[in-house]
Amino acid sequence: MRRLLIPTLAALLAAALTAGFAMANRHDGPRGGGDGRGDSRHQAYAIGLWGDAPYSDTQATVGVPNLIADMNSQSLAFTAHDGDLKSGSSQCTDAVYTQALAFLNSLEAPAVFTPGDNDWTDCDRGPYNSLERLDHERQLLFNSSSTLGQHRLRQEVQQTPRCLGVSGAVPCVENRRWTVGGVTYATLNIQGSCNNLCDTAPDPAEYAARNQADIAWMQQTFDAAKHDGSAAVMFISQADPGWDGSDATRAPTRDPRTLVESDGQPDGYHDFLSALRDQTVAFRKPVAYVNGDSHYLRIDKPFQNAQGQRLENFTRVETFGDHQENGDNDVHWLKVSVDPNSREVFAYQPQLVPANRTAVPAQ
């Protein structure tokens, strides 16, 4: 949602584009195990999380390629971009999504993506229709039941309840679920800008349909995890919904007991958070919720029950995002070690890309 420089396609992306389109028609078997559900292997592995990038020409031509090279140098079961392919003030041209496809397909590990508000809801700020842009993302980036990337991982794709597109009800094909090494993962199309209830041209009908679908997909993911005996669940989405009243500078504020938003903005998250809380308590095993949106790396436990007690099995994981105080190339990622045999399952290690460090250059 931050208005920064307009990213453009640079000439040095040509090679990545070529490789990306070549891989777009390839359907490899799963890397790291899993056919969308029921993977029975329980060896430790690692995944990579990133998002809110690129936000500038420099990030597109230098920062993100450096990040991708860093990810490709490590052995990852998959990577996940949690949305925002550009800054909120830049144009939603077709080139933005083509560039993203090239980036994701240049990753060696399976590449997961979930849309961000800058990719579609905020496109109403310019001469674009937000639903048309989301339709375009669905057609370009979610046109198969596999991830992107040079290796592919098969996923379950949500079909019902339906979301909205320009022409009416459509499957929410961006909502995906898969299992690797005894852990269940899912993406959810949950957005900043009040989840499409505020900013330019809010759309309550679109929100209502998608919110119903997101809640159903979240609940079904817990059902699948219980059925498969998964050791943990991880959700990946864009929006920082705000979990309490502790940081009005970066997120919505809400009463942590009632989960009612308290900052006067339309609340596009209350119903989802209430359902998520019920499911998290019932599941009892570790639950991680990954989001971007606020551009501030945080790994903490802000979720409370109705009595004000912290939910010990829940972890909020907020990925790195653009920070202009560190110049125009602040692009890094988060490595998550996953050990289904360990008590907490997930362990987190920030990955500061050496070539992208600014304030304290790498040795």
N, C-alpha and C positions, 0 to 999 in steps of 0.2 A: 504494500500500500504506500510505500515511500516513493516520492516523486524524485527521480534521479535522472541521469543521462539516458538518452535514447540509444539502446543497443542496435547495432547493425551487423549484417553479415560481412565478414572480412574475407579477403582473398585466401588467407591461409587455411580457411575452413574447407576448401575444395577437396582436399584429400580425405578429410573426415566425412564429408558428404558422400563421396564416392563409396567409401567403405561402408557407411551407414546404409545406403540404399541397397548395396550388395547383400548386406546381412538381413535386410527387411524381409526378404523372401525365403530366408532360411529358417527351418524349424528343427533345431537340435533337440535332443533329449534333455531332460533336466540335469542341471549341474548341481552337485551336492545332494542329490536324492529328491524324491517327491514327485507325485503326479497331480498335485493340487490338493490331495488329501491322503491320509493314511500312511505316510512315510514312517517306517519302523526303525530306522537307524538312529542311534543316539550318541554319536561321536561329536565332540566339540568342534565348532567352526566359527567363522567370523563373517560379519556383514558390514556394509558401508552405507551410511546415511548422509544425505546432503540435501540442499534445496535453496530457494530464494536466490537463484543465480542462473544466468548472468544478469547483472543490473546495469552494465555499461559496456562500451566497446572494448575497453581494456580487459574486463572480466571475460568477455566473449572470445577475445583473441589470445589472451595470455593466462588469465586466472583459471578458467574452467579447463582448458587443455592441460595446464599444470596439475590440476586436481585429478583429472582423468588418468594422467600418466602415473600419478602417485597411487591411485586406487589399483591401476593395472599392475603395479609392481608388487602388490600384495595378493595373497590367496584369499579370495572372498567367495562365499557361497552365492551371494547376490548383493546388489546395491539398490538403494531406493532414493529417489528424488521426491521430496514432499511438497512440490508445487512452487509456483511463481518462476516462470521462465524468463521474466523481464521485469523492469520497473513498472510501477503502476501508472506513471505518466507517459510512457512511451506507447507508440502505435501498435495495434494488434494485427500486424501484417502477416500474410501467409509465411513470410520468410522467418518469422519468430519460431513457428512450429517446425518448419523444415530444419532450421538450425538445431532445435532441441532434439529432433529425431536423429540427426547426425551425431550429436554429443552422446546420446544414450546408446546408439548402436556402435560407438567407438569404445564402449566399456567391454572388457573381456568377459566379466561375470554377467549373469542375467541382470537386466536393468529394469527395475520397477519404477513406475511414475504415477503420481496422482495429481490432478489439476490444482492450480492455485487461483486465488481471486484476480491476480494481475493478468492471468491467462484468459479469463472470460468474464467474470462478473463486472470487473472494473473497465472492461472494454467499452461499456456504455459511455465512458467519459469522452471518447472520441467518436469518429464517424462509423461506429460498428454496433452490431446487435449482439448482446452477450450470449443469447441462446444459439445464434448462428455460429459464434466462435467456439462454443462448447461442442456443438455438433461437428465442427471441423476437427477439433481435437479428438473427438471420439472416432472419427473416420480415419484420421492419420495415425494416431498413437495407440488406439485400442481396437484395431481391426482384426485381431486374432485372439485365441485363447491362451497365448503365450506372452511372456515378457518380451521386452526388447533386449538389446545386447548381443554380443558375438556368440554367446551361448544362451540357450533359451530354457526357461522353466515354465512348465504348463501350470495354468491357474484355473480355478473356478471363476466364472463370470456371472454377476448378478443379472437376472432376467426380470424378476418381479420382487416387490412392487415397482412400477415404472416411474421414471423421471420424465421431465418435459424437454422437448426440443422445439425448434421453430414450428414444426408441423404438427405438434401434439405429443402424445405419450410415446416414449422410446425406452428401451432397456438402459439401465444405468451401467453400461459396459465398463465404465472406469472403476467400478467397485469390484475388487478382485480378492481371492483367498487362495492360499497355498500353504503347504506344510513342508518344512525341512527339518530333518533330524529330531523329530518329536516335538516340534514347536509350531504352533499355528499362527499365521500372519494374515492380515487383511488390510486393504486400503479403503478409505471412506472419503467421498467427495463432500467435505465440510470446509466452508470458506470463510475468509476474513470479510471485512465490510459487512458485519452483522449477519453473515451467512446469506447475503443477497437481500437483506431487509432494510438496508440503508445505503448511503452514498447515492450515486447517480442512477436513476431509473430502477429503484428496488422492485422486486418481483415476488410478492407473497405467494402466488400460485406455484411458481417454480420452486420456491423454498419449501412449501408444504409437501409437494410430491417427493422431492429429493430427501427431505428430512424423514419422511415416513420410510423411504427406502433405506436410508442410512441406519436408522434404528433397527429395522428388520435385519439388515446385513450384519450389524454388530451382534444382535442377539443370536442369529444363526451361526455366527462364528464361534461364540461360546458353546453353542450346542455341538458344533462339529469338533471343537477341542475336547469337550467332555467325552464324546463318542469315541474319539481316537486315542484318548488317554494322554493328550498333550501335556507337556510339563509346564507350558506357559503360553500366553497369547500376547502378540504385539499388533497394535493398530497404527497405521500411518495415514496422516491427513495433513492438510495445510493449516487450518485455522488454529490460532491460540484462542480458545473459548473463554479464558479467564476462569480460574479455579477458586479464587478467594478475593479479598480486597487489598492484597499486599503490594501490587505494582500497577498502578493506573497509568504509568508512563509507557507500558508495553502491551497491555491487554485489557479487555473488559474487566470490570470489578463486579463481584457478586458476593452475596451472603453464602459462605461455605456450607452452612447447614441446610438452608432452603434451596440453594443453588439459583436464587432469583438475582438477575442482574441489577446492580445498584447505581449505575452511572448515567441513567436516563436514556440510554440508547436502546433501540429495539433489540430484544433478546432472541437471537437465532439459535441458541444453544441449550436452553434450560431443559427441554424435553429429552434431548439426546443425553445430556449429562445425568439426568435423573435415572434414565434407563441404564446407562453405563454403570452408574454407582450400584444399582441393584445387582447387575450381572457380575460386577467385580467382587462384591461381597460374597455372592453365592459360589463363585468359582474357587475362591480361596487361594489358588496358586498365583504365581507372579503374572501381573498384567502391566505391559508397557504401552504408553500412548505417546506416539511420536508426532510432533507438529513443528512447523516453521512459523512464518508469519511475523513473529516478534523480533527476529534477527538477533537473538541473544542466546548463547549456549547455556542451557540449564538442564540439570538432571536432579530432580528433587521429588518430594512426596507431598503435593499440596491438596490432594483430594481428601475430604472429610465426610464422615457420615452425618446423619441428622442430629446426633448428639455432640458433634464437634470433635469426634475422635478421628485421628489420622488413619487412613486405610493403609495398613502396613504393606499389603501385597501390590499396591499400585505405585508406578513410577511415571512421572511426566518427563519426557525426553524432548527437549527443544533443540533443534539443530542450529548450526552456524548460519548467519545471514550477513548481508552487506552492512558494513559500518564505514561511513565516509571519513570518520576521524583517523582511520588507518589507510587513507588514500583510496584509490580507485580499484584496488585489486585484492580486497579482503575476502578471499575464497578458501574455505577449509571444509573438513568433513569429520564425521564421527565414526569411529570403529567400534563395533559391538561384538564382544566375544560371547558366544552362545554355548553353554554347556548344560544340556538337559539333565545331566546327572548331578549338577550342583544345586545348592539350596536356593539361590537367588536367580539362577539360570543366566541372566544378562549381566555383563560387566562392561563398563564404558571407558573408552580411551580416545580423547580428542586427538585428531590428526592435523597438526598445523603444517600445511604444505610448505616445505622449505623455501621453494622459489617464490612463494606468495607472501612471505613474512615481511613486515614493513618496519614497525617500531623497534624490533629486536631482530635483526637479520640472522639467518641461520649461519652456523659456523661452516 
